[in-house]
Amino acid sequence: MADKLNLIYMQKWVALFYMDHMEAWSEIRRTDCPKLSSYSAAQIQANEAVYTPGELVAPWTNGLEAGGLMKRMTYPLSARQQNVNTPAGVPEVLRFGGISNSNQ
């Protein structure tokens, strides 16, 4: 059953990727599908046997979250300056995709 559900998630992600990138990004965060490869593009190019079909390969290391995708968008500077409700003092790792214990 889980394999069938992952196939549906993958098909939905592929369909959204070409039409609505933000929604496709949300689907990855919601369903964890497609999974990120634990190998870099350079490692896969050097040894194709390490690639698992269906995995998403990040062509570079994401500086915002080591080896992963951003989990949330950052607030623009103007919004942070003008909106008193913008969270203050959030550590960089949480603002740029780290895991927090709250549902912000």
PyMOL commands that set and color helices and strands:
alter all, ss='L'
color gray80, all
select helices_A, chain A and resi 2-19+21-31+41-46+48-50+77-82+92-95
alter helices_A, ss='H'
color red, helices_A
deselect
rebuild
show_as cartoon
